[in-house]
């Protein structure tokens, strides 16, 4: 468990470096699909889906960061944290949303 806690802490530090918020929507959905045991629970999902599609523009960065952290903990609890770690660390910087970017939809200014 201590190794897993260290891996989560290390990965969280990595995803927050360079003012990263979360993967861009297509890549974040790929991560979510890596999580085993996803299932519908009434009108929602366990774990909750990534903040994408219509939610992307209206959701603040901190809420996106919290959702990604939730996905990391879910991955750890389901034995796929190492795979998620490799996936996230392998993303090119262009596949990450960063603080200060993507705050409003194009044309809304």
N, CA and C atoms as a LAMMPS dump frame, in Angstrom:
ITEM: TIMESTEP
0
ITEM: NUMBER OF ATOMS
327
ITEM: BOX BOUNDS ff ff ff
-5.0000000000000000e+02 5.0000000000000000e+02
-5.0000000000000000e+02 5.0000000000000000e+02
-5.0000000000000000e+02 5.0000000000000000e+02
ITEM: ATOMS id mol type element x y z
1 1 1 N 0.818 -1.204 0
2 1 2 C 0 0 0
3 1 3 C 0.86 1.267 0
4 2 1 N 1.977 1.239 0.707
5 2 2 C 2.849 2.41 0.748
6 2 3 C 3.395 2.719 -0.645
7 3 1 N 3.775 1.669 -1.407
8 3 2 C 4.265 1.879 -2.765
9 3 3 C 3.187 2.506 -3.642
10 4 1 N 1.959 2.033 -3.472
11 4 2 C 0.842 2.574 -4.252
12 4 3 C 0.588 4.035 -3.893
13 5 1 N 0.642 4.357 -2.607
14 5 2 C 0.468 5.746 -2.175
15 5 3 C 1.562 6.635 -2.76
16 6 1 N 2.796 6.109 -2.802
17 6 2 C 3.898 6.871 -3.386
18 6 3 C 3.688 7.077 -4.88
19 7 1 N 3.187 6.038 -5.556
20 7 2 C 2.947 6.159 -7
21 7 3 C 1.844 7.18 -7.273
22 8 1 N 0.782 7.154 -6.479
23 8 2 C -0.286 8.155 -6.65
24 8 3 C 0.281 9.56 -6.421
25 9 1 N 1.047 9.734 -5.348
26 9 2 C 1.615 11.058 -5.042
27 9 3 C 2.54 11.514 -6.174
28 10 1 N 3.367 10.615 -6.659
29 10 2 C 4.278 10.95 -7.75
30 10 3 C 3.512 11.313 -9.02
31 11 1 N 2.481 10.543 -9.311
32 11 2 C 1.686 10.809 -10.513
33 11 3 C 0.915 12.123 -10.373
34 12 1 N 0.363 12.382 -9.199
35 12 2 C -0.337 13.651 -8.991
36 12 3 C 0.621 14.83 -9.151
37 13 1 N 1.827 14.677 -8.652
38 13 2 C 2.824 15.733 -8.816
39 13 3 C 3.12 15.943 -10.303
40 14 1 N 3.234 14.852 -11.031
41 14 2 C 3.503 14.948 -12.469
42 14 3 C 2.354 15.638 -13.197
43 15 1 N 1.12 15.218 -12.933
44 15 2 C 0.006 15.793 -13.697
45 15 3 C -0.226 17.261 -13.351
46 16 1 N 0.231 17.724 -12.201
47 16 2 C 0.064 19.131 -11.829
48 16 3 C 1.249 19.991 -12.281
49 17 1 N 2.349 19.35 -12.667
50 17 2 C 3.518 20.105 -13.129
51 17 3 C 3.177 20.828 -14.431
52 18 1 N 3.95 21.829 -14.74
53 18 2 C 3.774 22.577 -15.996
54 18 3 C 2.369 23.167 -16.131
55 19 1 N 1.696 23.387 -15.005
56 19 2 C 0.343 23.939 -14.958
57 19 3 C -0.67 23.068 -15.69
58 20 1 N -0.434 21.743 -15.696
59 20 2 C -1.394 20.825 -16.306
60 20 3 C -2.662 20.762 -15.448
61 21 1 N -3.782 20.594 -16.119
62 21 2 C -5.074 20.433 -15.451
63 21 3 C -5.552 18.999 -15.611
64 22 1 N -5.634 18.549 -16.853
65 22 2 C -6.134 17.215 -17.172
66 22 3 C -5.814 16.934 -18.63
67 23 1 N -5.926 15.675 -19.038
68 23 2 C -5.758 15.405 -20.466
69 23 3 C -6.871 16.075 -21.262
70 24 1 N -6.585 16.367 -22.506
71 24 2 C -7.606 16.893 -23.406
72 24 3 C -8.702 15.835 -23.544
73 25 1 N -9.919 16.24 -23.916
74 25 2 C -11.07 15.335 -23.865
75 25 3 C -10.896 13.957 -24.504
76 26 1 N -10.397 13.87 -25.713
77 26 2 C -10.283 12.557 -26.366
78 26 3 C -9.34 11.655 -25.586
79 27 1 N -8.212 12.213 -25.14
80 27 2 C -7.231 11.41 -24.405
81 27 3 C -7.764 11.038 -23.021
82 28 1 N -8.505 11.965 -22.395
83 28 2 C -9.061 11.679 -21.069
84 28 3 C -10.089 10.56 -21.18
85 29 1 N -10.866 10.563 -22.233
86 29 2 C -11.833 9.48 -22.426
87 29 3 C -11.108 8.145 -22.617
88 30 1 N -9.977 8.157 -23.312
89 30 2 C -9.177 6.94 -23.456
90 30 3 C -8.737 6.422 -22.088
91 31 1 N -8.301 7.339 -21.226
92 31 2 C -7.909 6.946 -19.868
93 31 3 C -9.093 6.318 -19.137
94 32 1 N -10.237 6.967 -19.197
95 32 2 C -11.427 6.475 -18.496
96 32 3 C -11.801 5.078 -18.978
97 33 1 N -11.655 4.847 -20.278
98 33 2 C -11.976 3.524 -20.814
99 33 3 C -10.986 2.456 -20.355
100 34 1 N -9.813 2.87 -19.867
101 34 2 C -8.835 1.929 -19.305
102 34 3 C -9.266 1.431 -17.924
103 35 1 N -10.146 2.159 -17.257
104 35 2 C -10.532 1.825 -15.885
105 35 3 C -11.487 0.636 -15.892
106 36 1 N -11.109 -0.448 -15.219
107 36 2 C -11.955 -1.647 -15.232
108 36 3 C -13.189 -1.475 -14.351
109 37 1 N -14.21 -2.227 -14.677
110 37 2 C -15.405 -2.253 -13.837
111 37 3 C -16.294 -1.035 -13.955
112 38 1 N -16.11 -0.23 -15.006
113 38 2 C -17.004 0.928 -15.169
114 38 3 C -18.427 0.409 -15.321
115 39 1 N -19.347 1.064 -14.643
116 39 2 C -20.738 0.64 -14.777
117 39 3 C -21.69 1.774 -14.461
118 40 1 N -22.84 1.673 -15.071
119 40 2 C -23.913 2.646 -14.806
120 40 3 C -24.478 2.414 -13.424
121 41 1 N -24.722 3.504 -12.745
122 41 2 C -25.38 3.494 -11.433
123 41 3 C -26.517 4.499 -11.516
124 42 1 N -27.709 4.022 -11.847
125 42 2 C -28.839 4.926 -12.047
126 42 3 C -28.586 5.786 -13.268
127 43 1 N -28.533 7.104 -13.048
128 43 2 C -28.298 8.025 -14.173
129 43 3 C -26.835 8.445 -14.29
130 44 1 N -25.976 7.886 -13.443
131 44 2 C -24.562 8.261 -13.491
132 44 3 C -23.686 7.026 -13.691
133 45 1 N -22.404 7.217 -13.614
134 45 2 C -21.435 6.147 -13.819
135 45 3 C -20.515 6.035 -12.613
136 46 1 N -19.992 4.836 -12.418
137 46 2 C -18.952 4.59 -11.42
138 46 3 C -17.776 3.972 -12.151
139 47 1 N -16.628 4.595 -12.187
140 47 2 C -16.358 5.957 -11.731
141 47 3 C -17.009 6.97 -12.666
142 48 1 N -17.169 8.191 -12.192
143 48 2 C -17.779 9.203 -13.054
144 48 3 C -16.939 9.409 -14.317
145 49 1 N -17.571 9.714 -15.415
146 49 2 C -16.826 9.917 -16.66
147 49 3 C -15.975 11.178 -16.588
148 50 1 N -15.057 11.312 -17.513
149 50 2 C -14.253 12.54 -17.555
150 50 3 C -15.137 13.74 -17.878
151 51 1 N -14.623 14.898 -17.541
152 51 2 C -15.343 16.143 -17.83
153 51 3 C -15.043 16.498 -19.284
154 52 1 N -15.944 16.077 -20.164
155 52 2 C -15.748 16.312 -21.595
156 52 3 C -17.074 16.744 -22.211
157 53 1 N -17.09 16.858 -23.502
158 53 2 C -18.275 17.261 -24.269
159 53 3 C -18.808 18.584 -23.753
160 54 1 N -20.103 18.69 -23.522
161 54 2 C -20.713 19.951 -23.112
162 54 3 C -20.229 20.463 -21.771
163 55 1 N -19.782 19.559 -20.909
164 55 2 C -19.295 19.968 -19.585
165 55 3 C -17.931 20.653 -19.644
166 56 1 N -17.165 20.382 -20.689
167 56 2 C -15.78 20.869 -20.769
168 56 3 C -15.694 22.374 -20.548
169 57 1 N -16.534 23.129 -21.242
170 57 2 C -16.425 24.595 -21.2
171 57 3 C -16.968 25.188 -19.913
172 58 1 N -17.917 24.547 -19.278
173 58 2 C -18.547 25.133 -18.097
174 58 3 C -17.946 24.649 -16.775
175 59 1 N -17.012 23.742 -16.828
176 59 2 C -16.431 23.189 -15.604
177 59 3 C -15.096 23.865 -15.306
178 60 1 N -14.947 24.401 -14.094
179 60 2 C -13.683 25.064 -13.745
180 60 3 C -12.517 24.073 -13.694
181 61 1 N -11.33 24.602 -13.863
182 61 2 C -10.125 23.776 -13.878
183 61 3 C -9.982 22.937 -12.617
184 62 1 N -10.27 23.523 -11.437
185 62 2 C -10.092 22.758 -10.2
186 62 3 C -11.015 21.545 -10.157
187 63 1 N -12.209 21.65 -10.731
188 63 2 C -13.13 20.513 -10.746
189 63 3 C -12.624 19.427 -11.699
190 64 1 N -12.021 19.838 -12.808
191 64 2 C -11.418 18.866 -13.724
192 64 3 C -10.262 18.153 -13.03
193 65 1 N -9.444 18.904 -12.291
194 65 2 C -8.33 18.318 -11.567
195 65 3 C -8.829 17.322 -10.519
196 66 1 N -9.89 17.674 -9.836
197 66 2 C -10.469 16.764 -8.831
198 66 3 C -10.976 15.479 -9.473
199 67 1 N -11.618 15.588 -10.634
200 67 2 C -12.13 14.398 -11.318
201 67 3 C -10.977 13.495 -11.744
202 68 1 N -9.899 14.108 -12.258
203 68 2 C -8.742 13.308 -12.651
204 68 3 C -8.147 12.604 -11.434
205 69 1 N -8.06 13.29 -10.312
206 69 2 C -7.558 12.668 -9.082
207 69 3 C -8.448 11.496 -8.678
208 70 1 N -9.746 11.668 -8.82
209 70 2 C -10.682 10.575 -8.527
210 70 3 C -10.391 9.376 -9.425
211 71 1 N -10.081 9.625 -10.683
212 71 2 C -9.754 8.536 -11.604
213 71 3 C -8.454 7.838 -11.197
214 72 1 N -7.488 8.605 -10.699
215 72 2 C -6.227 8.004 -10.253
216 72 3 C -6.466 7.072 -9.067
217 73 1 N -7.265 7.515 -8.125
218 73 2 C -7.565 6.676 -6.955
219 73 3 C -8.374 5.438 -7.354
220 74 1 N -9.281 5.596 -8.27
221 74 2 C -10.05 4.453 -8.767
222 74 3 C -9.112 3.457 -9.441
223 75 1 N -8.186 3.961 -10.254
224 75 2 C -7.218 3.084 -10.925
225 75 3 C -6.395 2.315 -9.896
226 76 1 N -5.987 2.993 -8.845
227 76 2 C -5.206 2.328 -7.792
228 76 3 C -6.027 1.237 -7.115
229 77 1 N -7.275 1.533 -6.815
230 77 2 C -8.14 0.566 -6.134
231 77 3 C -8.462 -0.64 -7.008
232 78 1 N -8.305 -0.488 -8.33
233 78 2 C -8.659 -1.57 -9.252
234 78 3 C -7.445 -2.162 -9.974
235 79 1 N -6.253 -1.875 -9.447
236 79 2 C -5.046 -2.535 -9.925
237 79 3 C -4.498 -2.094 -11.271
238 80 1 N -4.881 -0.914 -11.734
239 80 2 C -4.382 -0.466 -13.042
240 80 3 C -3.625 0.869 -12.968
241 81 1 N -3.191 1.225 -11.766
242 81 2 C -2.509 2.507 -11.61
243 81 3 C -1.216 2.567 -12.431
244 82 1 N -0.47 1.48 -12.492
245 82 2 C 0.775 1.481 -13.277
246 82 3 C 0.477 1.736 -14.757
247 83 1 N -0.605 1.15 -15.278
248 83 2 C -0.984 1.381 -16.674
249 83 3 C -1.391 2.837 -16.893
250 84 1 N -2.152 3.383 -15.965
251 84 2 C -2.587 4.778 -16.058
252 84 3 C -1.379 5.705 -15.964
253 85 1 N -0.446 5.368 -15.083
254 85 2 C 0.78 6.154 -14.946
255 85 3 C 1.535 6.205 -16.276
256 86 1 N 1.728 5.056 -16.907
257 86 2 C 2.426 5.009 -18.198
258 86 3 C 1.675 5.813 -19.264
259 87 1 N 0.358 5.68 -19.27
260 87 2 C -0.459 6.389 -20.245
261 87 3 C -0.286 7.901 -20.087
262 88 1 N -0.462 8.4 -18.851
263 88 2 C -0.399 9.845 -18.626
264 88 3 C 0.997 10.408 -18.87
265 89 1 N 2.01 9.706 -18.41
266 89 2 C 3.38 10.19 -18.614
267 89 3 C 3.79 10.119 -20.081
268 90 1 N 3.102 9.302 -20.861
269 90 2 C 3.41 9.182 -22.277
270 90 3 C 2.691 10.178 -23.161
271 91 1 N 1.765 10.937 -22.594
272 91 2 C 1.042 11.917 -23.401
273 91 3 C 1.947 13.08 -23.788
274 92 1 N 1.908 13.484 -25.044
275 92 2 C 2.635 14.702 -25.422
276 92 3 C 2.005 15.908 -24.717
277 93 1 N 2.785 16.919 -24.485
278 93 2 C 2.295 18.108 -23.768
279 93 3 C 1.069 18.708 -24.458
280 94 1 N 0.986 18.596 -25.772
281 94 2 C -0.152 19.139 -26.513
282 94 3 C -1.454 18.406 -26.194
283 95 1 N -1.375 17.239 -25.593
284 95 2 C -2.574 16.474 -25.225
285 95 3 C -3.057 16.788 -23.816
286 96 1 N -2.482 17.801 -23.191
287 96 2 C -2.887 18.245 -21.859
288 96 3 C -3.543 19.616 -21.946
289 97 1 N -4.575 19.821 -21.13
290 97 2 C -5.114 21.168 -20.908
291 97 3 C -4.284 21.788 -19.787
292 98 1 N -4.001 23.072 -19.901
293 98 2 C -3.179 23.775 -18.919
294 98 3 C -3.971 24.938 -18.321
295 99 1 N -3.602 25.329 -17.12
296 99 2 C -4.23 26.496 -16.506
297 99 3 C -4.113 27.679 -17.442
298 100 1 N -5.185 28.419 -17.563
299 100 2 C -5.179 29.598 -18.421
300 100 3 C -5.589 29.328 -19.852
301 101 1 N -5.661 28.067 -20.221
302 101 2 C -6.094 27.704 -21.57
303 101 3 C -7.533 27.197 -21.506
304 102 1 N -8.209 27.263 -22.606
305 102 2 C -9.511 26.621 -22.751
306 102 3 C -10.511 27.071 -21.687
307 103 1 N -10.47 28.34 -21.333
308 103 2 C -11.391 28.818 -20.315
309 103 3 C -12.756 29.152 -20.886
310 104 1 N -12.798 29.512 -22.136
311 104 2 C -14.078 29.808 -22.765
312 104 3 C -14.117 29.166 -24.148
313 105 1 N -15.302 28.832 -24.602
314 105 2 C -15.389 28.228 -25.93
315 105 3 C -14.959 29.213 -27.006
316 106 1 N -14.449 28.702 -28.117
317 106 2 C -14.068 29.581 -29.213
318 106 3 C -15.255 30.453 -29.645
319 107 1 N -15.007 31.723 -29.902
320 107 2 C -16.05 32.628 -30.364
321 107 3 C -16.905 33.219 -29.263
322 108 1 N -16.658 32.869 -27.994
323 108 2 C -17.491 33.361 -26.895
324 108 3 C -16.934 34.627 -26.279
325 109 1 N -15.881 35.141 -26.808
326 109 2 C -15.259 36.335 -26.202
327 109 3 C -15.891 37.591 -26.685
